[in-house]
């Protein structure tokens, strides 16, 4: 496929919603997801000549989106560790683990539950979080997740099992705390 403007426009039109939604799942912030979407397509355009077609275009774009999202989170967290409102935090752990949830698809009455859920998802190890988001939120099959993450299907299944176990345990605790506050 040539890297001309019409082909790029077709790629953008086909994958922009997917990229935005994946970024939004990771970042839970509309502006950040829009920024990642823009960054992903800048990279797709700049590095299309390096796409080796061993995987599908969709898989390649998923990988770029996940990597950009994870890099964004790491960069944002490193800034939080250094300075919060111009001074070092006395309790950075509470601040780093708080979820600032902004997802347009969540109804207002479900925002608190969604904030708790995404707060716990954000605490998962990186690979578990990626497998969970791709499988349970984006609805991809284990073979698709396996290809995107470049892991065996059994590794993906193991990651999903551990992610679900961790989520079940932490959510039971979080929701019982939340109910006690009400």
LUMSEBA-795971 format. One line per 10 residues: number of its first residue (from 1); their letters; for each residue y, x, z negated of N, C-alpha, C. Coordinates in nm, 3 decimals, always signed. Layout:
<pts>
NUM	A	Y:X:Z:Y:X:Z:Y:X:Z ~ ...;
</pts>
This chain:
<pts>
1	XXXXXXXXXX	-0.118:+0.085:+0.000:+0.000:+0.000:+0.000:+0.124:+0.090:+0.000 ~ +0.215:+0.059:+0.085:+0.339:+0.137:+0.091:+0.429:+0.101:-0.025 ~ +0.512:+0.197:-0.062:+0.602:+0.176:-0.175:+0.739:+0.130:-0.125 ~ +0.740:+0.029:-0.040:+0.868:-0.019:+0.011:+0.919:-0.135:-0.074 ~ +1.041:-0.176:-0.048:+1.108:-0.277:-0.132:+1.034:-0.411:-0.133 ~ +0.982:-0.454:-0.020:+0.915:-0.585:-0.016:+0.784:-0.582:-0.094 ~ +0.709:-0.472:-0.084:+0.586:-0.462:-0.163:+0.617:-0.456:-0.312 ~ +0.720:-0.381:-0.348:+0.758:-0.374:-0.489:+0.800:-0.511:-0.540 ~ +0.876:-0.585:-0.460:+0.919:-0.720:-0.499:+0.798:-0.810:-0.519 ~ +0.697:-0.798:-0.434:+0.575:-0.878:-0.449:+0.502:-0.842:-0.579;
11	XXXXXXXXXX	+0.494:-0.712:-0.608:+0.430:-0.667:-0.732:+0.507:-0.720:-0.852 ~ +0.639:-0.706:-0.847:+0.722:-0.755:-0.957:+0.702:-0.905:-0.977 ~ +0.709:-0.982:-0.869:+0.694:-1.128:-0.880:+0.557:-1.166:-0.936 ~ +0.454:-1.092:-0.899:+0.319:-1.124:-0.944:+0.296:-1.089:-1.090 ~ +0.358:-0.979:-1.139:+0.323:-0.928:-1.271:+0.435:-0.933:-1.375 ~ +0.554:-0.977:-1.341:+0.664:-0.972:-1.439:+0.638:-1.060:-1.561 ~ +0.580:-1.177:-1.544:+0.553:-1.264:-1.657:+0.444:-1.204:-1.745 ~ +0.341:-1.148:-1.685:+0.234:-1.083:-1.760:+0.289:-0.968:-1.843 ~ +0.370:-0.882:-1.782:+0.428:-0.768:-1.852:+0.516:-0.815:-1.968 ~ +0.601:-0.912:-1.943:+0.689:-0.964:-2.047:+0.608:-1.022:-2.163;
21	XXXXXXXXXX	+0.505:-1.101:-2.133:+0.425:-1.163:-2.239:+0.349:-1.060:-2.321 ~ +0.294:-0.958:-2.256:+0.223:-0.853:-2.330:+0.322:-0.779:-2.421 ~ +0.437:-0.744:-2.367:+0.539:-0.674:-2.447:+0.584:-0.762:-2.563 ~ +0.600:-0.890:-2.540:+0.642:-0.982:-2.646:+0.536:-0.991:-2.755 ~ +0.409:-0.989:-2.718:+0.302:-0.992:-2.819:+0.310:-0.870:-2.910 ~ +0.342:-0.755:-2.853:+0.350:-0.632:-2.932:+0.478:-0.625:-3.015 ~ +0.589:-0.663:-2.957:+0.719:-0.637:-3.018:+0.777:-0.756:-3.093 ~ +0.734:-0.878:-3.061:+0.782:-1.001:-3.124:+0.935:-1.010:-3.125 ~ +0.995:-0.961:-3.020:+1.141:-0.966:-3.008:+1.174:-0.980:-2.860 ~ +1.250:-1.083:-2.827:+1.279:-1.116:-2.688:+1.352:-1.002:-2.617;
31	XXXXXXXXXX	+1.458:-0.950:-2.678:+1.537:-0.845:-2.614:+1.454:-0.718:-2.593 ~ +1.373:-0.682:-2.692:+1.288:-0.563:-2.678:+1.184:-0.584:-2.568 ~ +1.126:-0.703:-2.560:+1.028:-0.732:-2.455:+1.092:-0.726:-2.317 ~ +1.216:-0.774:-2.307:+1.287:-0.765:-2.178:+1.312:-0.620:-2.141 ~ +1.349:-0.538:-2.240:+1.373:-0.396:-2.215:+1.245:-0.326:-2.169 ~ +1.134:-0.356:-2.235:+1.006:-0.295:-2.197:+0.967:-0.341:-2.057 ~ +0.987:-0.467:-2.026:+0.955:-0.518:-1.892:+1.031:-0.440:-1.786 ~ +1.158:-0.418:-1.810:+1.239:-0.340:-1.716:+1.186:-0.197:-1.706 ~ +1.156:-0.135:-1.820:+1.105:+0.003:-1.820:+0.971:+0.014:-1.747 ~ +0.885:-0.085:-1.764:+0.754:-0.084:-1.699:+0.772:-0.084:-1.547;
41	XXXXXXXXXX	+0.859:-0.171:-1.498:+0.874:-0.180:-1.353:+0.949:-0.061:-1.294 ~ +1.033:+0.001:-1.373:+1.094:+0.127:-1.329:+0.985:+0.232:-1.313 ~ +0.893:+0.239:-1.410:+0.784:+0.336:-1.400:+0.688:+0.301:-1.287 ~ +0.657:+0.173:-1.269:+0.569:+0.132:-1.160:+0.629:+0.175:-1.027 ~ +0.757:+0.153:-1.010:+0.824:+0.190:-0.885:+0.824:+0.342:-0.866 ~ +0.856:+0.414:-0.973:+0.869:+0.560:-0.964:+0.734:+0.630:-0.947 ~ +0.628:+0.571:-1.002:+0.500:+0.642:-1.000:+0.393:+0.572:-0.918 ~ +0.433:+0.480:-0.832:+0.335:+0.406:-0.754:+0.251:+0.499:-0.667 ~ +0.311:+0.606:-0.621:+0.238:+0.702:-0.537:+0.124:+0.769:-0.613 ~ +0.128:+0.765:-0.749:+0.023:+0.825:-0.831:-0.089:+0.726:-0.863;
51	XXXXXXXXXX	-0.071:+0.600:-0.830:-0.173:+0.499:-0.857:-0.294:+0.531:-0.771 ~ -0.408:+0.561:-0.836:-0.525:+0.609:-0.762:-0.621:+0.500:-0.717 ~ -0.598:+0.379:-0.753:-0.675:+0.262:-0.713:-0.820:+0.264:-0.759 ~ -0.852:+0.350:-0.859:-0.986:+0.343:-0.919:-0.995:+0.219:-1.006 ~ -0.883:+0.176:-1.060:-0.878:+0.051:-1.135:-0.788:-0.044:-1.055 ~ -0.784:-0.168:-1.098:-0.700:-0.264:-1.027:-0.553:-0.239:-1.061 ~ -0.467:-0.289:-0.977:-0.323:-0.279:-1.001:-0.287:-0.348:-1.133 ~ -0.349:-0.462:-1.160:-0.324:-0.536:-1.284:-0.360:-0.451:-1.405 ~ -0.474:-0.382:-1.401:-0.517:-0.296:-1.511:-0.419:-0.182:-1.531 ~ -0.376:-0.121:-1.422:-0.280:-0.010:-1.428:-0.149:-0.057:-1.493;
61	XXXXXXXXXX	-0.101:-0.174:-1.452:+0.024:-0.228:-1.506:+0.006:-0.266:-1.653 ~ -0.109:-0.322:-1.689:-0.137:-0.351:-1.830:-0.128:-0.222:-1.913 ~ -0.192:-0.115:-1.865:-0.191:+0.011:-1.939:-0.050:+0.064:-1.958 ~ +0.029:+0.060:-1.852:+0.168:+0.106:-1.862:+0.243:+0.022:-1.966 ~ +0.224:-0.110:-1.962:+0.293:-0.199:-2.054:+0.253:-0.172:-2.199 ~ +0.125:-0.157:-2.223:+0.077:-0.129:-2.359:+0.133:+0.004:-2.407 ~ +0.125:+0.107:-2.323:+0.177:+0.239:-2.362:+0.326:+0.236:-2.390 ~ +0.402:+0.168:-2.305:+0.547:+0.157:-2.326:+0.576:+0.081:-2.457 ~ +0.501:-0.025:-2.482:+0.521:-0.104:-2.603:+0.488:-0.022:-2.727 ~ +0.376:+0.048:-2.725:+0.338:+0.131:-2.840:+0.437:+0.245:-2.863;
71	XXXXXXXXXX	+0.482:+0.307:-2.754:+0.583:+0.413:-2.766:+0.712:+0.358:-2.826 ~ +0.751:+0.239:-2.783:+0.872:+0.175:-2.835:+0.859:+0.151:-2.985 ~ +0.744:+0.100:-3.027:+0.720:+0.075:-3.170:+0.725:+0.205:-3.249 ~ +0.660:+0.308:-3.198:+0.660:+0.438:-3.267:+0.803:+0.492:-3.280 ~ +0.879:+0.483:-3.172:+1.017:+0.531:-3.173:+1.101:+0.452:-3.273 ~ +1.085:+0.320:-3.271:+1.160:+0.233:-3.361:+1.123:+0.262:-3.507 ~ +0.994:+0.280:-3.534:+0.949:+0.308:-3.670:+0.995:+0.445:-3.717 ~ +1.001:+0.543:-3.629:+1.047:+0.676:-3.671:+1.196:+0.670:-3.706 ~ +1.273:+0.589:-3.636:+1.415:+0.572:-3.671:+1.428:+0.503:-3.805 ~ +1.343:+0.404:-3.833:+1.349:+0.332:-3.961:+1.314:+0.426:-4.076;
81	XXXXXXXXXX	+1.219:+0.516:-4.052:+1.180:+0.608:-4.159:+1.294:+0.700:-4.196 ~ +1.373:+0.739:-4.098:+1.481:+0.834:-4.125:+1.601:+0.768:-4.192 ~ +1.645:+0.658:-4.135:+1.765:+0.595:-4.187:+1.755:+0.443:-4.180 ~ +1.795:+0.381:-4.287:+1.808:+0.236:-4.287:+1.948:+0.208:-4.338 ~ +2.029:+0.151:-4.251:+2.169:+0.124:-4.280:+2.242:+0.250:-4.324 ~ +2.210:+0.363:-4.259:+2.283:+0.487:-4.282:+2.234:+0.570:-4.398 ~ +2.134:+0.524:-4.472:+2.083:+0.606:-4.582:+1.932:+0.593:-4.588 ~ +1.869:+0.688:-4.654:+1.724:+0.682:-4.665:+1.684:+0.564:-4.751 ~ +1.573:+0.503:-4.714:+1.522:+0.390:-4.789:+1.450:+0.438:-4.913 ~ +1.465:+0.364:-5.019:+1.389:+0.393:-5.141:+1.248:+0.336:-5.130;
91	XXXXXXXXXX	+1.233:+0.229:-5.054:+1.103:+0.166:-5.039:+1.081:+0.132:-4.892 ~ +1.060:+0.235:-4.812:+1.049:+0.215:-4.668:+0.925:+0.136:-4.629 ~ +0.821:+0.142:-4.709:+0.698:+0.073:-4.674:+0.717:-0.077:-4.663 ~ +0.791:-0.137:-4.756:+0.818:-0.280:-4.748:+0.896:-0.315:-4.622 ~ +0.994:-0.231:-4.589:+1.076:-0.258:-4.472:+0.996:-0.242:-4.343 ~ +0.915:-0.137:-4.334:+0.839:-0.112:-4.211:+0.735:-0.218:-4.187 ~ +0.680:-0.276:-4.292:+0.574:-0.373:-4.276:+0.624:-0.516:-4.266 ~ +0.754:-0.537:-4.278:+0.804:-0.673:-4.264:+0.808:-0.709:-4.116 ~ +0.769:-0.830:-4.085:+0.767:-0.873:-3.946:+0.895:-0.950:-3.916 ~ +0.963:-0.909:-3.813:+1.081:-0.982:-3.767:+1.035:-1.058:-3.644;
101	XXXXXXXXXX	+0.993:-1.180:-3.663:+0.923:-1.253:-3.559:+1.018:-1.341:-3.479 ~ +1.023:-1.313:-3.349:+1.103:-1.395:-3.257:+1.019:-1.423:-3.134 ~ +0.952:-1.533:-3.129:+0.871:-1.568:-3.012:+0.912:-1.709:-2.969 ~ +0.959:-1.723:-2.845:+1.011:-1.853:-2.803:+0.905:-1.962:-2.794 ~ +0.776:-1.927:-2.787:+0.673:-2.028:-2.773:+0.626:-2.087:-2.904 ~ +0.680:-2.043:-3.015:+0.635:-2.091:-3.145:+0.731:-2.199:-3.194 ~ +0.675:-2.312:-3.230:+0.757:-2.421:-3.282:+0.819:-2.381:-3.415 ~ +0.935:-2.435:-3.443:+1.010:-2.398:-3.562:+0.927:-2.413:-3.690 ~ +0.851:-2.523:-3.701:+0.775:-2.545:-3.824:+0.659:-2.446:-3.839 ~ +0.619:-2.381:-3.730:+0.510:-2.285:-3.736:+0.559:-2.140:-3.743;
111	XXXXXXXXXX	+0.689:-2.120:-3.744:+0.744:-1.984:-3.742:+0.701:-1.903:-3.864 ~ +0.700:-1.963:-3.981:+0.661:-1.887:-4.101:+0.515:-1.844:-4.093 ~ +0.427:-1.935:-4.049:+0.286:-1.900:-4.033:+0.270:-1.791:-3.926 ~ +0.343:-1.804:-3.818:+0.336:-1.704:-3.711:+0.389:-1.569:-3.759 ~ +0.494:-1.572:-3.840:+0.548:-1.447:-3.894:+0.443:-1.377:-3.981 ~ +0.374:-1.454:-4.063:+0.270:-1.398:-4.148:+0.156:-1.343:-4.061 ~ +0.113:-1.421:-3.963:+0.004:-1.378:-3.874:+0.039:-1.249:-3.801 ~ +0.156:-1.245:-3.738:+0.195:-1.125:-3.664:+0.223:-1.007:-3.756 ~ +0.266:-1.035:-3.877:+0.283:-0.927:-3.973:+0.151:-0.859:-4.002 ~ +0.046:-0.938:-4.016:-0.088:-0.882:-4.042:-0.143:-0.816:-3.916;
121	XXXXXXXXXX	-0.123:-0.876:-3.799:-0.169:-0.814:-3.673:-0.102:-0.678:-3.657 ~ +0.026:-0.669:-3.692:+0.099:-0.541:-3.680:+0.046:-0.434:-3.774 ~ -0.025:-0.473:-3.879:-0.082:-0.376:-3.972:-0.215:-0.319:-3.923 ~ -0.273:-0.380:-3.820:-0.400:-0.330:-3.768:-0.382:-0.191:-3.707 ~ -0.488:-0.110:-3.711:-0.482:+0.018:-3.637:-0.455:-0.010:-3.489 ~ -0.393:+0.085:-3.422:-0.346:+0.068:-3.285:-0.453:+0.014:-3.189 ~ -0.572:+0.072:-3.188:-0.677:+0.027:-3.095:-0.726:-0.114:-3.129 ~ -0.738:-0.145:-3.257:-0.780:-0.280:-3.296:-0.674:-0.382:-3.254 ~ -0.548:-0.348:-3.276:-0.438:-0.436:-3.239:-0.438:-0.461:-3.089 ~ -0.453:-0.355:-3.010:-0.454:-0.370:-2.865:-0.571:-0.456:-2.819;
131	XXXXXXXXXX	-0.690:-0.429:-2.870:-0.807:-0.508:-2.831:-0.789:-0.655:-2.869 ~ -0.737:-0.679:-2.990:-0.718:-0.816:-3.037:-0.616:-0.890:-2.951 ~ -0.503:-0.827:-2.925:-0.399:-0.893:-2.845:-0.450:-0.924:-2.705 ~ -0.515:-0.825:-2.641:-0.563:-0.848:-2.505:-0.670:-0.956:-2.500 ~ -0.760:-0.955:-2.598:-0.871:-1.049:-2.596:-0.833:-1.187:-2.648 ~ -0.777:-1.193:-2.767:-0.757:-1.321:-2.833:-0.624:-1.389:-2.800 ~ -0.522:-1.309:-2.768:-0.392:-1.370:-2.739:-0.372:-1.383:-2.588 ~ -0.405:-1.275:-2.514:-0.391:-1.282:-2.368:-0.512:-1.347:-2.301 ~ -0.623:-1.360:-2.374:-0.740:-1.429:-2.321:-0.822:-1.351:-2.220 ~ -0.814:-1.219:-2.224:-0.892:-1.138:-2.130:-1.036:-1.125:-2.179;
141	XXXXXXXXXX	-1.127:-1.105:-2.085:-1.267:-1.086:-2.120:-1.287:-0.945:-2.174 ~ -1.399:-0.925:-2.244:-1.428:-0.791:-2.297:-1.438:-0.685:-2.187 ~ -1.499:-0.716:-2.070:-1.498:-0.615:-1.963:-1.356:-0.581:-1.915 ~ -1.267:-0.680:-1.910:-1.128:-0.652:-1.870:-1.058:-0.567:-1.975 ~ -1.078:-0.599:-2.102:-1.019:-0.521:-2.211:-1.074:-0.379:-2.206 ~ -1.203:-0.368:-2.181:-1.270:-0.238:-2.172:-1.207:-0.152:-2.062 ~ -1.182:-0.211:-1.948:-1.121:-0.137:-1.836:-0.978:-0.096:-1.869 ~ -0.901:-0.185:-1.927:-0.761:-0.155:-1.960:-0.752:-0.046:-2.066 ~ -0.838:-0.055:-2.167:-0.834:+0.042:-2.277:-0.914:+0.169:-2.247 ~ -0.988:+0.167:-2.137:-1.072:+0.278:-2.096:-1.174:+0.313:-2.205;
151	XXXXXXXXXX	-1.239:+0.207:-2.255:-1.344:+0.220:-2.356:-1.466:+0.143:-2.308 ~ -1.580:+0.169:-2.369:-1.700:+0.092:-2.336:-1.685:-0.051:-2.390 ~ -1.762:-0.141:-2.333:-1.757:-0.280:-2.379:-1.801:-0.289:-2.525 ~ -1.903:-0.210:-2.562:-1.948:-0.214:-2.702:-1.840:-0.162:-2.797 ~ -1.760:-0.064:-2.752:-1.649:-0.017:-2.835:-1.545:-0.126:-2.853 ~ -1.516:-0.200:-2.746:-1.421:-0.311:-2.754:-1.474:-0.418:-2.850 ~ -1.603:-0.450:-2.838:-1.662:-0.550:-2.927:-1.652:-0.506:-3.073 ~ -1.675:-0.378:-3.097:-1.665:-0.324:-3.233:-1.522:-0.332:-3.284 ~ -1.425:-0.295:-3.200:-1.284:-0.305:-3.238:-1.246:-0.449:-3.272 ~ -1.292:-0.543:-3.189:-1.261:-0.684:-3.212:-1.325:-0.734:-3.342;
161	XXXXXXXXXX	-1.448:-0.694:-3.366:-1.516:-0.734:-3.490:-1.439:-0.684:-3.612 ~ -1.402:-0.555:-3.610:-1.328:-0.498:-3.723:-1.190:-0.563:-3.737 ~ -1.123:-0.588:-3.624:-0.990:-0.652:-3.629:-1.002:-0.792:-3.690 ~ -1.099:-0.871:-3.646:-1.115:-1.006:-3.698:-1.150:-1.004:-3.847 ~ -1.236:-0.912:-3.888:-1.272:-0.901:-4.030:-1.150:-0.868:-4.114 ~ -1.071:-0.771:-4.068:-0.951:-0.730:-4.140:-0.850:-0.846:-4.146 ~ -0.831:-0.912:-4.032:-0.737:-1.023:-4.028:-0.780:-1.137:-4.121 ~ -0.908:-1.169:-4.119:-0.959:-1.277:-4.203:-0.933:-1.246:-4.351 ~ -0.962:-1.123:-4.389:-0.943:-1.083:-4.529:-0.795:-1.084:-4.568 ~ -0.711:-1.021:-4.485:-0.568:-1.011:-4.518:-0.498:-1.146:-4.510;
171	XXXXXXXXXX	-0.536:-1.228:-4.412:-0.471:-1.358:-4.398:-0.506:-1.450:-4.514 ~ -0.629:-1.444:-4.558:-0.668:-1.527:-4.673:-0.580:-1.491:-4.793 ~ -0.558:-1.363:-4.813:-0.474:-1.317:-4.923:-0.328:-1.357:-4.901 ~ -0.275:-1.333:-4.781:-0.134:-1.364:-4.752:-0.104:-1.513:-4.765 ~ -0.194:-1.598:-4.710:-0.167:-1.741:-4.714:-0.181:-1.796:-4.855 ~ -0.269:-1.739:-4.936:-0.278:-1.786:-5.075:-0.151:-1.746:-5.150 ~ -0.096:-1.626:-5.122:+0.033:-1.586:-5.181:+0.144:-1.679:-5.136 ~ +0.147:-1.710:-5.007:+0.250:-1.796:-4.950:+0.247:-1.935:-5.012 ~ +0.125:-1.989:-5.029:+0.111:-2.124:-5.087:+0.158:-2.126:-5.233 ~ +0.134:-2.017:-5.306:+0.176:-2.010:-5.446:+0.328:-2.010:-5.458;
181	XX	+0.397:-1.952:-5.359:+0.544:-1.947:-5.360:+0.606:-2.083:-5.339 ~ +0.537:-2.170:-5.269:+0.593:-2.303:-5.234:+0.594:-2.395:-5.349;
</pts>
